[in-house]
């Protein structure tokens, strides 16, 4: 069978950024490289100025800007649309709102090539859910307005795409609800996890000492510091948790526009000593940080799936999360962790239950590793995407 050529569009260069979207692009491309030749077109961000090749995947810079989002996205889409005749491939795939300009250019020139729109967290749903926690800063309010605008572009691309791929049943339902997309053209392909990188490891005392958690119970969060990730809920929950476990530490991995607000609030309520903000960390360090934790918490108020949940469970850590979006599809309540309503007190009680029982943490950790090993891997994701590409080729543009 002829090797397919695939052009992937993503505003952030996946070999330099390490969010869930970027991980999916790189990991799947590596897995099916013998059958698909992948070229990833990304914005000129994080110093990305020259073409690169990583693990058999080619990365091409397309002018965007290092300015704040969504200016980078706007310039990137304009660059793609101008290069529509030069970017040749059997199939095109865009993640989130990274390819609406290219799709419009294809339609305008009547170029009939299959175009796949991959939707992770449905932006329209994220916009609606953001009002649950409000917007404590002007920057956060502006981000929500931008998200509303981008959700319209995401919906337009989904309606015009050959096929739509998303990561959970929940996201599929929201695409139909908010974007009026025919459910028949939606394909569900969950994210995966690298089971060799994220696995149980012991003997990490030096790292624990370095981040100040040796001898203390640790609750870990990994993600962007943005409204939908629900960090204010975790802080409110911490008020109750430290009453029982005074020395407990909440390690926050990731950065984002809410950081200054969160740090200031913690100082105001005298909980700064119980929180450690590590910012964005090197990908090589992340597996060790999961292993340093006793409990992983994801207080998101909207989540298409939650790739960090998969990583935590792969590392045999019990998870606590709000029962929202597609979260329940990425864990097993009362077996690999605990699902609770979006409420800070319920979140606190669930975390306390796990912190109070080493045996329960161990039992759920083992179950979690088993669950993701059987259901989520990049091999599974790549094979399913390969099926989608072949279907898109058969369907045409």
N, C-alpha and C positions, 0 to 999 in steps of 0.2 A: 504494500500500500504506500502511495506517495506521502512523503513527509509534509505535513501541513505547515504553512507559515502563519504566525499569529502576531498581530500588533496589539500591544496592551497600552492603554493610556491611564496615567495616574499623575496628578499634579506633583506629588512628592516622590522623589527618587527612592524606590523601594530598597536599594542597596545601601542607602544612607539614613533612612528612617525605619523605625521598627514597630509601627503600630500594627493592629490586626490586619488591615488591608494590605499593607506592605509585605507582611509575613506571608500572607496567602499568595500574593503574586510571585514572590521569589520561590517559595517552597513548591508550589504546583509546577512552575516552569522547570525546576530542577528535576522533578519526578517524571514528567513526560517528555523530556528533551530528546529522547531517541525517536519519538514520533511527531513532535511538534517543535519547530524552530521559532523561538519566542524573541521578539524585540520589544523592549519596554521603552516607551516615550514618556519622559517626565520633565517637569519644570526645572529651571536653573536655580535650584535651591541648595543650601548647605554646601556651597562651593562646587556644585556639579556643573562643570563647563565642558568636559571632554567625554567622548564615548568611552564606555567601559564594558568589560566582559567579566562576569562572575559566575562560576559554576556552569559554564556553557550558555548563559543567558546574556544577551546584548542589551545595554542600556544607552539610550540616545538622549542627550539634553535638548530640550526645546525651550526657547526663551520664555520666561515668565517674569518673575521679579522676586526679590527677597522681601518685598514689602508685606504688610499684614494681609491675612486672608480676609476677603476673597479676591483682593487685587491680583495675587499670584495666579489664582484660578482663572480669572478673566483674561489675563494676558496669555496664559498657557493655551486656553481654548482658541484664542485668536490666532496664535502661532500654528496650532494644529489645522485649523480651517484653511489657512493660507498654504499649507503644505499638503493638502489633500491629494493632489496629483502625484506627489513625490513619495508618499508613504504607501508602499505596495505590500499587500498581504492577502492571504486567502480569507482570513477572518479578522475582524476588529472587535476588541473588547474594551469597554470603558468601565472604570470603577467610580461609583458615586456620580459626581458631576464633573468628572475629568474629561469627558469626551463629547459634550453636547454640541460644541462648535464643529467638530469633525463630522458628526452625524448630520448636522444641518447642511454642511458642505457637500456630503455625499448625495443627499436628497436633491439639492439644488442642481447638481451636475448630472443627476440621473445615473449615478454609479451604483450598479446593483451588486453589492457585496454584503455578506451577512455581518450584522452588527449586534453584538451581545452587550446588554446593559446589566452590569452586576451591581445590585443594591445590597448594602450591608445593613446598617440601621436606617430605616425609612425616615428621611429627613422631615417629612410632613408630620409623622408621628412624634418625632423628637421635638419638633416645635410645639406641638400641643402639650406634650408631657412636661415641657420646661416650666409651664406655669404652676406645676405642683409645688416647686420649691421657690418660685419667684426668681428675680434677678437682683442680687444684692449689690451689684456694681453697674455703673454706666456701660462699661465695656461688655459685661454679660448681656445687658439689655440690647446693645447694638448687635452682638453676636446672634441673638435670637431673631432679630429683624432680618439679618443677612440670611439666616437659616431658612426663614419663610420664603425669601426670594429664590434661594437655591433649590428648595423643595419643588418649586414650580418647574424649574429646569430639569430636575431629576425625573419628575412625572412625565414631562414632555418626551424626554429621551426614552423612558420605559415604554410609552405608548407607541413610539415610532421604531423601536428596536425589533430585530428579527425574533430574538428570544430574550427573556429576562431571567437572570439567575439571582437567587437570594439565599440566605444562610439558614432560614428556619421556617417552619410552618407559620409562626406568628408574623414574620416579616412578609410572607406571601399574602396573608390575609390583609395586612395593612396596605400593601401595594394595590390590591384590588379596591380596597375601601377609599384610599386617598387619591390614587392616581387613575382610577377607572381603567385598569389594564385587564384584558381578557385573561382569566386564570389559566386558560389552556396553554398560554405561551410562557408561563412561569415555571422554572425548574429550581428545585431546592437542592443545594449542594452546601452542606455545612462546612465550616472551617475545620481544620485539623490541628494537631499538635505534634511536635517532634518528640517522640517517646524516648529517643536516645539522649536528647539534651535535657529534657525535663523528666527527671526520675529521682527516686529517693536517694539521698546522699547523707552520710553521717560524718562527724568529725570536722565541723565548720566553726570551731571555737574562735579561731583568729578573726574570722569575718564578723562573728557576733560581737567580739570585743571591739572591733574597729567601729562598728555602728552603734555601740553602747547598749547592746541588748543581752549580753551574757548573764546568765542566771535569772533572766526575767521572762515573763510570758509575753509573746509577741503576736500582735494582730497585724497582718499585712494587707495593704491595698496597692494595686498596680493599675494605673490608668491616667488619662488626661484629667487635669484639674479644671473641669468644666461643669456647668450646672447639672446636666443629666446624669453625671456620675455620682451625685448624691452625697458628697463629702460632708455637708452640714449635718446630715443624719448620723454619720459615723461620729462626728464630734459630740453631738448631743448624747449619743449612746455611750460615749466614753465617760461622760459625767457620772453615769451609774456604774460603769465597769470599774473605775478606779476606786470607788468606795469599797469594793470587795477585794480588788487586786491593785493595791496602791502602786506597786512597782511595774505594772503592765506598760508595755510600750506599743504605740501604734506607728508602724513604719509606712510612710507614704512614698511610693515610687512613681515618678511622673511629674510633669510640669504643666502649667496652663494659666489662663487669665485669672483664676480664682485664688491663686496662691497667696498673694498679699493679703487679701481679705481673710482667708482662713488663718494665716499666721497671726494677724492682728486680733482676731476673735479669740484664738487660743490664749493669747497673752492677757486679754481682758478677763477671761474666766479662770486664769491661773492653771492652765493645763499644758502649757508649752513644754514642760519637762517630760510629759508623757507622749510627745509626738516627735518623730524624726522625719524631716522632709529630705529625701535623698535626691530629688530632681530626676532628670532623665539619666539612666545608668547605661553602661555598656552592655550590649546584648550578652556578652560572655559572662557577666556577673549575675544576670537575672535568675538563672536556674538555682544558683547558690542562695539567693535571697528568698526564694520560695521555700527552700529547705531550712532556712533559719527560722521560719515562722511556725507558730503553733496553730494558728487559725488564719484562713484567708477570708476577707470580707469584701463583698461587692455590693455597695448600697445604691446601685444605679436605679433611677426611676424609669429608664427606658433603655432597652438593650436588645438588639436583634438576636444575639446568641451569647456572647461573652467569652472571647477567646482566652482571657486570663483565668476564667473558671476552669477551662480545660487544662491549662498549664499547671494550675495549683493542684488539681486532682491527679494529674500525671506525676507530680512530685509527691503524691500520697499525703496531701494535706486536706483536712476537712474544710468545707466552704460554707459560708453563710451569705445569703443573698436575698434581695427582695423578689417576691414572686411577680415579676413584671415581664412583659415582652416574651422573648424566646428563652429566657433563663431556665425555665423548668425543663426545656429540651436538652440543656447542657449539663444537667446534674440530676441526681435522684434524691428527692426529699426524704429525709430520715434514714437514708442509707449512705450517701456520699457527703451529705451536709444537711443544712437546715434552710428551708424557705420560709420567709415571714412576710407579712404585709408591710407596705412602705410606712413604717412607724419606728421612730428612734428607740422607744422603750422595748418593742418587740425585737428589734435588732440587738439591743443590749442583752436582753434575756437569752437570746439564742447564742450569742458569743460567750456569755457567762456560763451557760450550760456546757459548752465545749471546753472552756478554760478550766472548769472545775473537775473534768474527768479525763485523765490521760488515756485510760483504756478506751473511752468512747472516741477520742481523737484518733487513736491508732486503728480502731476498727473501721471508722469511716474513711480514713486515709487509704487503707488497703482496698476497700470497696471502690473508692474513687479511681485509683490507678487501674483497677480491673475494668471499670466502666468505660473510661476513655480509650483504653487499649483495644477494647472490643468494638467500639463505635466511632471513634474519631482518630484519624491519622491523616497525614498529608498524602499518603498513598491512596487512600479511599477518595479523598477530595479530588486528586489529580485524575483518577480513573473516571470519576463522574463528570468532571469538566471535559475530558476527552470525548465522552459520549455526547455532551451538549454541543461541542464544536462540530462533530460529524452530523448531528441532527440539523444544526444551523446551515451547514453546507448543503444538505439535502433540501432544506426548506427554501433556500435562496434568500435574497434581500427583500 
